[in-house]
């Protein structure tokens, strides 16, 4: 789970801001709090603010850090490193990122790094203990590009007994140690052969996204057969948190696990999804995957077929297991069995015919933008898959194309379905209807506001002393908490009076 995130000198964040998921002293909505060892962590948070205030930049900061950690400097697909550019003193300084997270055996860690466009200046990982911290590693790179790494008292799975840390010497000064140890610096998969959710930096494989190997039972494994055992085991846990647990979602992005995944791997998935769609009153009676014709020789590239076959190698001969693949932005899926036979299917929405009760299949493109977005988000967000994995979902503009009444329902459903699992949901929103203390705790409500210097600040509703019974939405709209648009009088628009 995420404990805290701090960022400094990145996009509109000039000075360090802190976003915290640590629960306050309030006893309201106790079901919104997970208690892990001596920590009380919130399951949800909503960030409000005017347009261009910096809400999206907070998500971009987290997303950049994740990609920089998991893909390295050459693999960052989205926004490149961009410091605060409106102050000449800051444009040449490094950007700083700090994550406090809980993972592994309910351990807490602080991972941070400082980076500019030339090199990683500093990087460190410390375990947070009850009254102190324990250094796991520290790294510094000087202006000449010379890197020094100090390793704490940790277990190392060695291949060279004469020098346990021989592998840490040869990685670029602009790459993180955490990245080097867990990917190419650890003898791991190359970027040309990346099975990790199609996030490869090479154009040839970027659009190929393997989902999972699936069976008719309930045990499913992510296709990741090429990844080796880690040289430093605990670093694999930290890397995995960024790679698998942390899930930033932007309005135009698609979650890594599509709705088709649940249909093929879980016989009860469609029934659970139907109940949710009915509760949200979307006018959809269900979803399904229908077989479509496929000529593997002419319809699939040799590159894709080779790639799919490699990821299906772990399927036992004679087994009914298959590997499922999808393409971002497409409703089509490709299945490969142990004999390397290919089949295809297409995702459809089902609508009931009123006069005879039968169902007709619609292409999802016929649905509204809001409905399509809910279909993309709901399966993984609500944990409708029978999976014990946990996630930290960070969604920008949850209310994008979604009716205001449904935005709150999605949060309610998330809290219901996540149950005792250690999932978290952090969203940005303009929907002031969420400013309701019957829905959210005070410490779950955050605001982003721009100062006169155009630098963004971040603060929680918890910082305000408020009466017991107060209309938070009304107070926000009247400017009591800041973080609202400030516009000039229409009289200033001289051209508006021209005829």
Secondary structure as UniProt FT lines:
FT   STRAND          2..8
FT   TURN            11..12
FT   STRAND          17..20
FT   TURN            28..29
FT   HELIX           30..32
FT   STRAND          33..36
FT   TURN            37..38
FT   STRAND          39..42
FT   STRAND          44..48
FT   TURN            51..52
FT   HELIX           55..71
FT   TURN            73..75
FT   HELIX           88..91
FT   STRAND          95..103
FT   TURN            104..106
FT   STRAND          107..115
FT   STRAND          120..128
FT   STRAND          133..141
FT   TURN            143..144
FT   STRAND          147..151
FT   TURN            161..162
FT   TURN            164..165
FT   HELIX           166..168
FT   TURN            173..174
FT   HELIX           177..182
FT   HELIX           184..186
FT   HELIX           191..193
FT   TURN            197..198
FT   TURN            203..207
FT   STRAND          209..214
FT   STRAND          221..222
FT   TURN            225..226
FT   HELIX           233..240
FT   HELIX           241..245
FT   STRAND          246..249
FT   TURN            251..252
FT   HELIX           259..265
FT   TURN            267..268
FT   HELIX           269..280
FT   STRAND          286..292
FT   HELIX           296..299
FT   HELIX           302..311
FT   TURN            312..314
FT   TURN            317..318
FT   STRAND          322..326
FT   TURN            328..329
FT   STRAND          332..337
FT   TURN            338..339
FT   STRAND          342..352
FT   TURN            354..356
FT   STRAND          359..363
FT   HELIX           364..366
FT   HELIX           369..381
FT   TURN            382..383
FT   STRAND          392..395
FT   TURN            398..401
FT   HELIX           404..418
FT   TURN            419..420
FT   STRAND          424..428
FT   HELIX           432..434
FT   TURN            437..439
FT   HELIX           442..444
FT   STRAND          445..450
FT   TURN            452..453
FT   STRAND          456..460
FT   HELIX           461..463
FT   HELIX           472..477
FT   TURN            478..481
FT   HELIX           490..492
FT   HELIX           494..497
//
